[in-house]
Amino acid sequence: MQSPAQRVFFLAAIVIAGSLCVPAAAAADQQTLTGTVSDSMCGQQHMEADAVKCTRACVGHGAKYMLVVGEKVYSLNTTDKTLRAKLDEQAGSKATVTGNVNGIAVDVISVAPAK
């Protein structure tokens, strides 16, 4: 039978070991995607001929930024003003987005023009 001190030590070791695994699991979902920055109203097909103006107008009316990668469309999630400004700069253009991918949503970490 374990003493109370041994039980506390054992539980603390489990908690510490478990917390060390969380960052590794979160990093496994991090991906870098390259595609065209669009919006949730238009997706792959813009209503206006100018994709830049269309994307900015739709986002200005409440649409979310999206990234079109081939046939897939990812929702780009961020509340960071700097990242939103970078997405606005890349509106209608090719961009490389790094973030944590969860299905068809990306929690954006960085945005850069595609090379």
C-alpha positions in Angstrom: 0.0 0.0 0.0 1.3 3.5 -0.9 1.7 6.2 1.6 -0.1 9.5 1.0 3.1 11.2 0.0 3.8 8.4 -2.6 0.3 8.9 -4.0 0.7 12.6 -4.3 4.1 12.1 -6.0 2.6 9.5 -8.4 -0.3 11.8 -9.3 2.0 14.8 -9.8 4.2 12.7 -12.1 1.1 11.7 -14.2 0.0 15.4 -14.5 3.4 16.6 -15.5 3.9 13.8 -18.1 0.4 14.5 -19.5 1.1 18.2 -19.8 4.3 17.6 -21.7 2.4 15.6 -24.3 -0.1 18.4 -25.0 2.3 20.7 -27.0 3.4 17.8 -29.1 -0.2 16.9 -30.0 -1.0 20.5 -30.8 2.0 20.9 -33.1 0.9 17.8 -35.0 -2.0 19.7 -36.4 0.1 22.7 -37.5 0.4 22.8 -41.3 1.4 25.3 -44.0 -1.1 25.7 -46.8 -0.7 27.7 -50.1 -3.8 28.9 -51.9 -5.8 32.0 -52.8 -7.3 34.2 -50.1 -11.0 34.5 -50.6 -14.1 35.0 -48.5 -17.0 32.9 -47.1 -19.6 34.6 -49.3 -17.8 33.8 -52.6 -15.5 30.9 -51.8 -14.0 29.6 -55.1 -16.2 31.7 -57.4 -16.3 35.5 -57.0 -19.4 37.5 -57.9 -17.2 40.4 -59.2 -14.5 40.2 -61.8 -11.9 41.8 -59.5 -11.2 39.1 -56.9 -9.3 41.6 -54.7 -12.1 44.1 -54.5 -14.7 41.4 -54.1 -12.9 39.7 -51.2 -12.4 42.9 -49.4 -16.0 44.0 -50.0 -17.4 40.7 -48.7 -15.2 40.7 -45.6 -16.2 44.3 -45.0 -19.8 43.1 -45.0 -19.1 40.4 -42.4 -17.8 37.5 -44.4 -14.8 35.5 -43.1 -11.5 35.1 -44.8 -11.1 31.7 -46.5 -8.2 30.0 -48.3 -8.9 28.1 -51.5 -6.4 25.3 -51.9 -7.4 23.3 -55.1 -10.9 22.0 -54.4 -10.7 22.6 -50.7 -11.8 25.8 -49.0 -10.5 26.5 -45.5 -12.0 29.0 -43.0 -9.2 31.2 -41.7 -9.7 32.0 -38.0 -7.9 34.9 -36.3 -8.8 37.9 -34.1 -5.2 39.2 -34.4 -5.3 42.6 -36.1 -1.9 42.2 -37.7 -2.8 38.8 -39.2 -6.1 40.2 -40.4 -4.2 43.1 -42.1 -1.9 40.6 -43.8 -4.9 38.6 -45.0 -6.4 41.9 -46.4 -3.1 42.6 -48.2 -3.3 39.1 -49.8 -7.1 39.3 -50.6 -7.7 37.7 -54.0 -4.0 36.7 -54.2 -1.9 33.6 -53.6 -0.7 33.3 -50.0 1.0 30.9 -47.7 -0.8 30.4 -44.4 0.5 28.5 -41.4 -1.8 27.4 -38.6 -3.4 24.7 -36.7 -5.8 22.8 -39.1 -8.9 21.3 -37.7 -10.9 19.8 -40.6 -11.7 22.8 -42.8 -10.8 25.5 -40.3 -7.3 27.0 -39.7 -6.4 28.9 -36.6 -3.9 31.2 -38.3 -0.4 31.6 -37.0 1.2 33.4 -39.9 0.4 34.8 -43.4 2.9 35.6 -46.2 2.7 36.1 -50.0 3.1 32.8 -51.8 6.5 32.3 -53.5 
